Amino acid sequence: MEWLRITLCLVILLRTEGLYVNITYVQTAVAKGAVCLDGSPPAYHLDRGFGAGVNNWLVQIEGGGWCNNVTTCLARKTNRLGSSKQMIKQLAFSAILSDKPQFNPDFYNWNRVKIRYCDGSSFTGDVEAVDPVTKLYYRGARVFVAVMEELLAKGMKNAQNAVLSGCSAGGLASILHCDSFKALLPVRTKVKCFSDAGYFINTKDISAADHIEAYFNDVVTTHGSAKNLPISCTSKMKPSLCFFPQYVSKEIRTPLFVINAAYDSWQIKNILAPGVADPHGIWHDCKTDITKCSTDQLRTMQD
């Protein structure tokens, strides 16, 4: 009976502390070609604001990396990062999305939205043609617009305050779409953007190769992203460089807040010391546990 009591207590705790929000599919987006990689409709989760926050909106973009070619995009097509068919129907809202003032004092009573990520381009892609063999849709930019149009119709057009946020690839999206997000809202709306772990830097890897620059170039090329990146950047340099916050953020007019770990484990593993640059696995232990890094490796990271 003890295990039953513990289970019951856990269920009660989850019901009082946890908030599970149902998924909403943007069915009208399909006719506009604003779809996930597999052609399924985009999706989001919305928990309505209340009290003083009824006309305030926090929109958070889900993260999940990118796909840079047909092979990697086909792999995403079969999971939640490329298909809304594979997404769970209820999503737990916590931290900045929590409805509990003790956990989220600033935004608990705002309209809080989680936009699901299923395009692999940080919502920048737009290729009209669809290969009949792969049946891949590169339509991230259209997805962003379609979801925003639905949110505006659901009350965001009356927002007094609005924040566009995101984590990882979603954090990058919040930077790239910051000014366009503000442009969708009334002039009177106070708008800010917040990127959490989305400031990816352009630096050579340990073999002195431009690994991440080449990777982002492939993403931009595959998804046809150039026309949807901030023109303030693309008018001055190669479009693929405008996927890097360091070249884009200085031109953003909307207030932008960035939080990023000084030692970003993802960037150390995938930008500084990717597997292709470390064929003998010298960095393997260091990437797994920073306490196992040599003095030289620590110096390299600091540099």
Solvent accessible surface area in square Angstrom, and as a share of the most:
residue,aa,sasa,rsa
1,M,176,0.79
2,E,96,0.43
3,W,175,0.62
4,L,83,0.41
5,R,133,0.49
6,I,83,0.42
7,T,63,0.36
8,L,104,0.52
9,C,64,0.38
10,L,97,0.48
11,V,58,0.34
12,I,95,0.48
13,L,95,0.47
14,L,97,0.48
15,R,197,0.72
16,T,76,0.44
17,E,77,0.35
18,G,26,0.25
19,L,34,0.17
20,Y,109,0.42
21,V,10,0.06
22,N,99,0.51
23,I,23,0.12
24,T,40,0.24
25,Y,63,0.24
26,V,2,0.01
27,Q,117,0.52
28,T,94,0.55
29,A,1,0.00
30,V,67,0.39
31,A,102,0.79
32,K,107,0.45
33,G,14,0.13
34,A,1,0.01
35,V,4,0.02
36,C,0,0.00
37,L,0,0.00
38,D,31,0.16
39,G,22,0.21
40,S,3,0.02
41,P,23,0.15
42,P,1,0.00
43,A,0,0.00
44,Y,0,0.00
45,H,0,0.00
46,L,28,0.14
47,D,33,0.17
48,R,123,0.45
49,G,10,0.10
50,F,99,0.41
51,G,60,0.58
52,A,92,0.72
53,G,0,0.00
54,V,82,0.47
55,N,53,0.27
56,N,14,0.07
57,W,2,0.01
58,L,0,0.00
59,V,0,0.00
60,Q,22,0.10
61,I,1,0.00
62,E,20,0.09
63,G,16,0.16
64,G,28,0.27
65,G,20,0.19
66,W,17,0.06
67,C,0,0.00
68,N,18,0.09
69,N,63,0.32
70,V,70,0.40
71,T,102,0.59
72,T,53,0.31
73,C,0,0.00
74,L,67,0.33
75,A,65,0.50
76,R,23,0.08
77,K,48,0.20
78,T,102,0.59
79,N,61,0.31
80,R,105,0.38
81,L,29,0.14
82,G,0,0.00
83,S,1,0.01
84,S,2,0.01
85,K,145,0.61
86,Q,99,0.44
87,M,4,0.02
88,I,103,0.52
89,K,119,0.50
90,Q,90,0.40
91,L,29,0.15
92,A,54,0.42
93,F,6,0.02
94,S,74,0.48
95,A,72,0.56
96,I,39,0.20
97,L,8,0.04
98,S,7,0.04
99,D,35,0.18
100,K,42,0.18
101,P,65,0.41
102,Q,122,0.54
103,F,114,0.48
104,N,8,0.04
105,P,93,0.58
106,D,100,0.52
107,F,43,0.18
108,Y,56,0.21
109,N,19,0.10
110,W,30,0.11
111,N,4,0.02
112,R,0,0.00
113,V,0,0.00
114,K,34,0.15
115,I,0,0.00
116,R,4,0.02
117,Y,1,0.00
118,C,0,0.00
119,D,0,0.00
120,G,0,0.00
121,S,0,0.00
122,S,1,0.01
123,F,1,0.01
124,T,0,0.00
125,G,0,0.00
126,D,29,0.15
127,V,44,0.25
128,E,125,0.56
129,A,78,0.60
130,V,47,0.27
131,D,70,0.36
132,P,110,0.69
133,V,131,0.75
134,T,23,0.13
135,K,120,0.51
136,L,3,0.01
137,Y,62,0.23
138,Y,24,0.09
139,R,12,0.04
140,G,0,0.00
141,A,12,0.10
142,R,56,0.21
143,V,0,0.00
144,F,5,0.02
145,V,70,0.40
146,A,4,0.03
147,V,0,0.00
148,M,1,0.00
149,E,79,0.35
150,E,37,0.16
151,L,0,0.00
152,L,29,0.14
153,A,80,0.62
154,K,71,0.30
155,G,18,0.18
156,M,0,0.00
157,K,109,0.46
158,N,73,0.37
159,A,0,0.00
160,Q,104,0.46
161,N,45,0.23
162,A,0,0.00
163,V,20,0.11
164,L,0,0.00
165,S,0,0.00
166,G,0,0.00
167,C,53,0.32
168,S,35,0.23
169,A,0,0.00
170,G,1,0.01
171,G,0,0.00
172,L,0,0.00
173,A,0,0.00
174,S,0,0.00
175,I,1,0.01
176,L,11,0.05
177,H,14,0.06
178,C,0,0.00
179,D,34,0.18
180,S,53,0.34
181,F,0,0.00
182,K,81,0.34
183,A,84,0.65
184,L,66,0.33
185,L,12,0.06
186,P,35,0.22
187,V,150,0.86
188,R,162,0.59
189,T,4,0.02
190,K,140,0.59
191,V,7,0.04
192,K,82,0.35
193,C,0,0.00
194,F,53,0.22
195,S,0,0.00
196,D,51,0.26
197,A,33,0.26
198,G,0,0.00
199,Y,57,0.22
200,F,3,0.01
201,I,78,0.40
202,N,30,0.15
203,T,52,0.30
204,K,110,0.46
205,D,8,0.04
206,I,56,0.28
207,S,65,0.42
208,A,70,0.55
209,A,46,0.36
210,D,64,0.33
211,H,53,0.24
212,I,3,0.02
213,E,39,0.17
214,A,56,0.44
215,Y,52,0.20
216,F,0,0.00
217,N,54,0.27
218,D,57,0.30
219,V,0,0.00
220,V,9,0.05
221,T,98,0.57
222,T,32,0.19
223,H,0,0.00
224,G,22,0.21
225,S,0,0.00
226,A,41,0.32
227,K,141,0.60
228,N,48,0.25
229,L,8,0.04
230,P,29,0.18
231,I,141,0.71
232,S,34,0.22
233,C,2,0.01
234,T,33,0.19
235,S,84,0.54
236,K,136,0.58
237,M,65,0.29
238,K,101,0.43
239,P,46,0.29
240,S,2,0.02
241,L,33,0.16
242,C,0,0.00
243,F,0,0.00
244,F,0,0.00
245,P,0,0.00
246,Q,54,0.24
247,Y,53,0.20
248,V,1,0.00
249,S,27,0.18
250,K,152,0.64
251,E,56,0.25
252,I,26,0.13
253,R,196,0.72
254,T,4,0.02
255,P,65,0.41
256,L,43,0.22
257,F,109,0.45
258,V,68,0.39
259,I,97,0.49
260,N,50,0.26
261,A,64,0.49
262,A,103,0.80
263,Y,98,0.37
264,D,21,0.11
265,S,70,0.45
266,W,95,0.33
267,Q,17,0.08
268,I,22,0.11
269,K,84,0.36
270,N,52,0.27
271,I,2,0.01
272,L,28,0.14
273,A,0,0.00
274,P,8,0.05
275,G,53,0.51
276,V,114,0.65
277,A,13,0.10
278,D,15,0.08
279,P,110,0.69
280,H,158,0.70
281,G,34,0.33
282,I,124,0.63
283,W,19,0.07
284,H,114,0.51
285,D,78,0.41
286,C,5,0.03
287,K,42,0.18
288,T,99,0.58
289,D,51,0.26
290,I,83,0.42
291,T,115,0.67
292,K,128,0.54
293,C,16,0.09
294,S,55,0.36
295,T,93,0.54
296,D,94,0.49
297,Q,20,0.09
298,L,63,0.31
299,R,127,0.46
300,T,52,0.30
301,M,26,0.12
302,Q,127,0.56
303,D,146,0.76
